[in-house]
């Protein structure tokens, strides 16, 4: 469809059924999303006026619910795609180049005749684009190029995985147009992780990409990372009387790389004592029996982090079973246990190198005082700085948001909706 046709389709409400699927059917939400897409189409036509036939795609952010720092050890996680997303307006061509302009960022230009790793690109979005294109090329998919304009409501550093949404977005674009959708959601997630690890230069698990790509509320077992076991849930927390709230505690992520890297490093150090690469390969009983021997060989913190892994891995399964049985009371108790374990064993609520900067523990303390015995609150995502997650009764959600934003500023608390689908292509 042409730009004018897409604009009319969104502005007139013809796309409201699709927008409702992605964002909910609240009147104000639909109005905002209609305008968002119209604005994005306009921005694309200003950037690339010579392009006529347009395609539109979306990929969601995610919220981790259970399994804090388990995926990089091939453990189990519980997570959900959310209604914050990255969208792309795209036009395809045969120029052998990908030009992608993200709102408020310089344009990335990737030459498809050179898909090798570029050291100068590491840490930049161009590396992700090149890496994704390279992986599709290795799979025998011929990619000839496209121009794209993207904008995202998944704010960087929000703990909702803006990078995974971007990776899944690019992967979905290429898979849908150049590969007839043959790769599918699971493979697109793996391709995103490949690009992030090899081309972007960041070691990561597979949870973020998998949840963004698959969509919905999902339990994932990464024991076999090539063929992860996925179970989707239909539970809607809104209908159950709760909202998922994510609060940005405004801590700085600068100089935290050492803290993040230390967690998988120390867990792997423990695994190596058993001749294994990952803790998931070690039997829990064998580990706990060996703790006296490990003491003095591995650091106290490494052992405690390993204890967190084994307990948290089991807890993710129990949380999954609780949701399947609609037992929210037990589920919330497990969420609280997860939060306590992250604080006391995993120790990722703040950096020990910045002991006075405790935005996450402070936010958790204030949330617990607000919630009392209802709902639950925990650290969200990687930790050390950033976000907390709370399950808040619907009747007090508005008051909770006011409480958090009084502490951290306007717009710091997100009230999320579970998105039932992952990477998405709009059809006329």
N, C-alpha and C positions, 0 to 999 in steps of 0.2 A: 504494500500500500504506500501511497505517496504521503508526504508530511501533512498536507492539508486534510487528507482522508483520516489519518490517525488522529489529528487534532480534533476534527469534528466528532469522531467516534468517542473520544474521551470526554470532550466538553459537553456532549449531548446526553451522556449517561449510558451509551451503548456498551461500554466496557465495565459497567458497575458490577455485573455478576462476577467478573474476574477480579476486580478490585476488592469486592467483598470477601472472596476466597482468601486473598492475601492479607487483608488488613482489617476485616470486620465490616459490618454494615451500618455502623453509626453514621448519621447524616453528616456531621462535621468531618469525620474521617474521610468519607467518600469525597466530599468537597475538596479537602486538602490534597488528596491523592490525584483527583482529576487534574487540578491545577499543577501539581508537581510534574505529572507526565507531559502536560501541555508545555510547560516551561522547558522541560528537558528536550522535547522535540524542537522547540524554537532555538534552543542553544545549539543543537546539532546542526540545524540548517544554516545558522550563522557561521559555524565552523567549516562546514563542508557543503557549500551551496550547490556544488555540481552533482551531489548524490541525490538520487530520486527515490528509489525503492528502499523503504526502511523496514527494519525488524526490531522488535522490542523484547527485552529479557529482564528477569529479576532473579536474585538469589538472596536468601535470608541470613541474618545473623543468628546466633544461637545462645542459649543459656545452659550452662552446666548445672545439673540438679544433684547428681550423685556420682561419686568416683573422682574425688579431687586428687589430681596427679597420679592417676592409675594408668592412663592410656599409654604413656611412654614406656611402661613396663608390661605392655600387652595385657592389661587388666580389663575390667568391666566398667562401663560408665552408663549413666542415665542423663539424658540431655534432651533439649527441645529446640526446634527452629522457632523463631519469633517474628513478630510483625514489623521489625525494623530490617531494612534490606538495602541492597545495592541494585540499581537499575541501569540498563544500557540501551541507548538508541544506536542502531547499527545499520550500516550499509556495506554490502560485500562487493568486492572487485577482484581483479586479477593482476594487481600491481606488485605482488610478492612482498607486501609490507603491511604491518598492522600499525595504524595510527590510533591511539587511544588517549582522549583528553578527559581526565576526571575533574569535576568541579573544584576550583580553587587550587589546582595543581598544574604544573607544566605538562604539555603533551608528551606522551611516550611514543617513540617511533622504533619499531622492531623490524629489521630486515630479515625476511624469512629465508633468504639464501644463506644465512649464517646463523645456525641454531646451536652453536657451541656455547659453553659457559663463558660469560664475560665478567671478569673479576671486578671491573669498574662499575658494573651494574648491581653487584651484590648489595642487598638491603634496600633495593629500589623496586618499584612496581614493574618496571621494564623487564627485570629478571624473571618475575613470575609469568609475565606474558610469554617471554621467550621460552621458558622452561615448559610451560603447558603446550605451546606449539611444537616444541621439540619432542615431547613425549607422544603426542598424536602422530607426528611424523614417523617415529620409531614403530608405531602400531600400523603404519602403512596408510595413514590418512593424509591426503593431499590438501594442504591449506594454502590458498592463493592470496588471502589478505582481506582486510576490512578496515573501515573507519568507524570509530565509536565515540560516543559521549556518555560518560557515566556520572551518576551522583548517588550518594549514599546517606541513609539515615542512621547507619551503624557507625557511630562515631569512633574514631581511632582512640585506643586506650580505654574504651568503655567496658572491656571485659566480655563483650558480646561477639568478638571475633570478626572484626572488619576485614582482616586479611583473608580469612577463609571464605567470606562472602564474595570478595573480589575474585579469588581463585575459582570458585564454583561458577561465578558469573561468566568468566572467560572460558572455562571448560564447557559450560552449557552452550555458549555461542558457537564454539567450534564443533562440538558434538552434534548439535541440532542441524546446523547448516551443511557442514562438510562430511558428516559421518552418519547422517540419517538417524541420529539418536541411538546408534548401536552400542556405544560405550555404556551408557546408563549411569545411574546415580552413584553406585558404589565405585565404579572405575573412575568417574570424574573426580571423586574425593581422593582416590589414590594418586591421580595425576596432579592434583593440586598439592598434595603432600610432597610428591616427587619434586615439583618445581620449587617449593619452599625450602626443602632440604638441600637440593643439589645446586640450584641456580641462585636462590635468594640468600642461601648461607645460614639458614636457621633450622636447627634440629627441632622437630616437633612430632607429637603423636598424630593420630589420625582422627581424633574425636571431632575437632572443629569442622574440618572439611566434610566428614561423613554426615554429621547432623545437618549442616547447611544444604548438602546435596540431596539427602533422603527426605528431609522434612518431617514435621509432626513431632510427637513425643516418642523418643526411641531409647531402648536399652540395647547396648552394643557390647558384645564380648569379643575382644581382640586377641584371644588366644592364638588364633590363626589369622594373622594380619592380612593375608592374601584373600581369605574368605571369612570375613568377620560375620558372626551371628547377629542378626538384627531382629528385634521384636518391637513393633509399633503399638502405641496405646491410643485409645480414643478418648481418654479422660480429658475433660475440659474443666480446669480449675475454676473458671468463672461460673459455670453451672453448679459447681460444688460449693460455691460461696466464698472463693478466695481469689485474690490477684497475686501474680508474681511481680514483685517490685525489685528493681535493680537500682542501687544508689551509688553514684560516683563520689567517693570520699575525697576526691581532689588531691590525692597524693601524687608526687612526682615519680614517673617511671625511669627517670634518668639514673644511670649508674646502678641499675638493678640486675644487669645481665649475670653477674657473678652469683647473685642470690638464686635466680631462676635455674641456672645451669647446675648449681650445687645439688639440687634435689635428684635429678636423674643420675648424676655422677655418683652420689653417695649410695643410692639404691643399687646401682650396678656394681659398686664395690662390694656390697654385701652378697649380691648374686654370684660374684666371682669366687667367693669363698666356697661355693658349692659346685664350682666348675660350670656355671651357667652365665648367660649374657643378660638375662632379664629375670626379675623376681618372680614373674608368673611361672617360670620354668621350675621353680623350687616348691616342693611340697610344704604347705604351711606347718604341718606337724614337725617336719624335719627342721625347719627354721627355728621354731620356738624351742625345740629340744636343744638346739645348738647355741642358744644365746649365751650361756656361760662361756663357751669356747670362743665365741665371736668377741666378747668383751675384752678389750685390750688389743685386739687385732684390728677391728674397725672402730671408728669413733663412736662415742655414745650417741651423738646425733644421728649418725648413719643407721645405727641399729633401731633407734626410735622411729626414724622415717620408714624403715622397712616394716616395723610393727604396724604403722599407719597404713601402709600399702595393703598388707594382708587383711587387716580389719576392714578397711575401706572397700576393698574388692568384694569381700563377703557382704558388706553393708549395701553395696550397689545392687546385688542380686535380691537381697531382702526388700529393698525399696521398690524394685521392679515387681516383686511378688505382692507387696502391699498395694501398689497401684492397680494391679490386675484384679485384686480382691476388693477394691474400693475401700480399703481400710486406711483412711487419711490420718487417723489418730496415731497409728503405728508408723505410718510414713513420716509424719512430722517429728515423732520421737527419734527416728533414724536420722533425719536431717540435722536435728540438734546434736546427736552423737557425732555425726560427720564434722560439724562445725567445731566441736570440742576437740576432736582428734586432730584436725588441721591446726588448731591453736597450740595444743600441748605436745603433740608428737611430730607432726610434719613441720610445724613452726614456720608458717608462711604468712602470718598476719602482718608482720613488719620486718624490716631489715635490721639485723643485729648491729649493722654498721651505722644505722640511723635510729638509735633507740628512742629518741623523743618524738619521732614522726610516726604516730600510731593512729592514723585516720581510720583504718579498718577495725581495730579493736574498739575504738571509741564509738564508731557507728554501730557495731554489734551490741555494745553495752547499752546505748540509747534505744536501739530497736527492741532489745529484751525488756527494758523498762516499760516501753510502750505496749508491747504485745502481751506481756504477762505470760499466762499459760496457753494462750491461743497462738496458732500458726507456728512459725519457726524462722530462724535467721542463721546465716552462715557466711563465711568468706566465699567469694565468687571468682572462679577462674584461677589464674596463676598465683595471685596473692601478692604480698609484700607492699603493694600499693594498689589503688584502684577501687574495685567495687565489692559491695556486699549484696546478698540475695535474701529477700524476705518473702514469706508466704503470709499474706495479710488478709484477714477477714474483709469481705467486700464492704460491709457497713462502716468500717473505720479506715478504709484505704485513703480516702481524701484527707483525713486528719493525719495519717501516717506520712503522706507525701508532704504536707505542710511542715510536719516536724522535721523531716530530713532536709527539706529545702531551706528551713530556717538555720540549719547547721552548715550546709554545704552550698547554698545558693540556688537561685531559680533555675529550673531545668536539670537539676542534678539527680532527680529521682524519676525513673522510667517505670510506668505501669505497662506491663507486657501482655501480649496475647499470643497464644500458641498458634503458629502457622502450620496448616496441615500438609503443605507441599514444599518441596525444596526448590532446586533450579527450575525456572518456569519460563516458557516461551509464550508470549501473547499471540493469539491467532485472530485474524480478522473475523 
